[in-house]
Amino acid sequence: MMKIEAIIRPTKIHEVKDALDEAGFESVTVTDVKGRGKQKGVMQQWRGRKYCVDLLPKIKMEMVVGEDDVDKVVDIVMKTAATGSIGDGKIFITPVSKIIRIRTGETDGEAL
């Protein structure tokens, strides 16, 4: 089992979620986050004054899938979250050693 964390633009959350649903990946945890990458924020102007916003709003999607599904999920996220502009986000993939469903006590693959 692998955990996939995708940091994406807030405007892309519904497209990505719908594409994952269509492919049969319904389970996802979504968190509003802020961050920055190499762009180090953006310059904006408000009431005639310029200021730098260096922590931009993003969405973090977390999913745990079987190892055979990792490439499929990553492809879906990349195709639907991409705009071609800087700031599209990142995907992190890490192994998961154990899963336990609290309600039933099921573990690992059965708990997904």
C-alpha positions in Angstrom: 0.0 0.0 0.0 1.1 3.5 -0.8 0.1 6.9 0.3 -0.2 9.6 -2.4 -0.2 13.2 -1.3 -1.0 15.7 -4.1 -0.6 19.4 -3.5 -2.8 21.1 -6.2 -4.4 24.4 -7.1 -7.7 25.0 -5.2 -9.4 25.7 -8.6 -8.6 22.1 -9.7 -10.0 20.2 -6.7 -13.4 19.3 -8.3 -11.9 18.2 -11.6 -9.4 15.9 -9.9 -12.0 14.5 -7.4 -14.5 13.8 -10.2 -11.8 12.1 -12.3 -10.7 9.9 -9.4 -14.3 9.0 -8.6 -14.9 8.0 -12.3 -11.8 5.7 -12.1 -13.1 4.1 -8.8 -10.9 5.9 -6.3 -13.5 7.4 -4.0 -11.6 7.6 -0.7 -9.7 10.8 -0.3 -8.8 13.3 2.5 -8.7 16.9 1.5 -7.1 19.7 3.5 -6.7 23.4 2.8 -3.0 24.3 3.1 -0.7 27.2 2.3 2.8 27.0 0.8 5.3 28.2 -1.7 7.7 26.7 -4.1 10.5 28.1 -6.2 8.3 31.0 -7.3 8.4 32.3 -3.7 4.9 33.8 -3.9 3.4 36.5 -6.1 3.3 40.3 -6.2 -0.2 41.7 -6.0 -1.6 45.2 -5.9 -4.4 46.4 -3.6 -5.6 50.0 -3.3 -2.6 51.2 -5.1 0.0 49.4 -2.9 2.1 46.4 -4.0 2.7 43.6 -1.6 4.1 40.1 -1.8 2.0 37.1 -1.0 4.6 34.4 -0.4 2.3 31.6 1.1 -0.2 30.7 -1.6 -3.4 28.7 -0.9 -3.3 25.1 -2.1 -5.2 21.9 -1.6 -3.6 18.7 -0.2 -5.3 15.5 -1.3 -4.3 12.3 0.5 -5.1 8.8 -0.8 -3.9 5.3 0.2 -4.0 2.8 -2.7 -2.6 -0.5 -3.5 0.8 -0.5 -5.2 -0.7 -1.6 -8.5 -2.9 1.5 -8.6 -0.2 4.1 -7.9 0.6 4.9 -11.5 -3.1 5.1 -12.5 -3.9 7.6 -9.6 -0.8 9.7 -10.3 -1.7 9.9 -14.1 -5.2 11.0 -13.3 -4.0 13.7 -10.9 -1.3 15.0 -13.3 -3.7 15.1 -16.3 -6.5 16.9 -14.4 -4.5 19.2 -12.1 -2.1 20.5 -14.7 -2.5 24.0 -16.2 1.0 24.2 -17.6 1.9 27.2 -15.4 4.2 27.4 -12.5 2.5 26.5 -9.2 0.6 23.5 -10.5 1.8 21.5 -7.4 3.6 18.3 -6.4 2.9 14.7 -5.8 4.5 12.7 -3.0 4.4 8.9 -2.8 5.3 7.1 0.4 4.9 3.5 1.6 2.2 2.7 4.2 3.2 -0.1 6.6 -0.2 -0.7 8.3 -3.9 0.4 8.0 -6.6 -0.3 10.6 -10.2 0.5 10.2 -11.3 1.8 13.6 -15.0 0.7 13.4 -14.4 -3.0 12.4 -10.7 -3.6 13.2 -10.0 -4.7 9.6 -6.4 -4.2 8.6 -4.4 -3.4 5.5 -6.1 -4.1 2.2 -9.4 -5.0 3.8 -9.4 -1.6 5.6 -9.2 0.3 2.3 
